[in-house]
């Protein structure tokens, strides 16, 4: 896993999402990139359900559900300390995102907004079904991005259309530089590459780069970036239908 | 068949020799006829014997005469050697069944190929001799008598000395760590880890660097067998953390085999491997190999900023998707591979 930068490409004036994606891919192919299959990243949102049980009872219930299939990390994340439970019950449910990335087909990522990110195997989805009582899926919350992968030298570029339900809401661009594992080292290099095909739409340094100075970059950081991107797109106003001609 | 090109074959002598062969054949058959007929009927036994012997002798003399005549003529005919420059192997071309045993065409191809090989080898040796790449102290071409006695050879050094040199170099730079192992006999194998940028496997031959492979920090440097041990090592890491023991001790307990053959998955590190091979040929000092190893490691250390340094010539980071991978041997400045000239 190399350093990855995920950003959003604004839709070009007077063009539809599809046409902008085509423009981008044509630019990439002119640069010399080769198509290498497709990719898909999706995200589902869950609310932690406010429960009438006391904090002790809550954690005991969850623990009993988890004894069948659990890893130590799952217990750490999903069993909040009693103090936290009190806080949660007081608030409206905290949001948990469960994401999948086709680059890691056997893994499932679960993360809170500013909290830890858990990397589990795909049976985690089954676990979420069992925990229906405590984590309720938000209605119509599934958001995903699909598109093609391009390989240029050591760079892996993924251009995808972000869709929520049937409507296309935006364009995501992900660039991964395989050889480097420390984010702060290669940001200038990545920036130069991004400029070569995004031109003026080149993003600034992602927030995760600043947080981890010399730590080794991991797939969890990529998923955090995707989560931020999806949240941003969700908050954006829907693209007016009149604009798409 | 009038062969105009072939002057050496004497056609006259040729036809005369053919008739001489026929004469010889007939005289030989006359000998055997005489023997078959036996003695003619004469009055006395002696007369019959004498006549038979005289007849027999005449025939043998005529055979002798014809044989001498044939020998003389065959010397005049001459050797048609220019027709068949391949001598006996050229006669393979007369084989009418070329499809089943294409010996002659294969022979010709083998000959052309070996000619080309010889030509290319000659060119290559001419080019290579221009730059002497001798890294050992032994001189070629000096006879055993003239070679000074007791010349210290740096090719055979005690392994302890090599270990000492390497551990001293290990302590030289804080961001570079060198781990030495000897899985295959006496030649040392070093695993050099440079910060979080790259890993280098260096195969040594006493204190001379033989070859290097450069791989990324997150790539696997062990063989398939070693992977199992790596998993064991990871679970040990958790145990170690709990027990607060020294991780390096456990590392040595686990036997991991270094993979010294497979290339890196990334083009940038394949390029750096090529440059490292150039560097190990460039730094040469046969009498003081530890200085050579030190200079090589100093050069290698300049790669700590592989992804951060722009090219000194063009100022950019990327050229054809590669960062500046060349480090000058004297000044250690970063250049793109195409910018260094």
Interface residues (C-beta under 8 A of the other chain):
Chain A: X1 X2 X32 X152 X153 X154 X155 X178 X179 X180 X181 X182 X185 X186 X188 X189 X192 X193 X196 X214 X216
Chain B: X196 X197 X216 X217 X218 X265 X266 X267 X268 X269 X307 X308 X310 X316 X317 X318 X320 X321 X322 X323
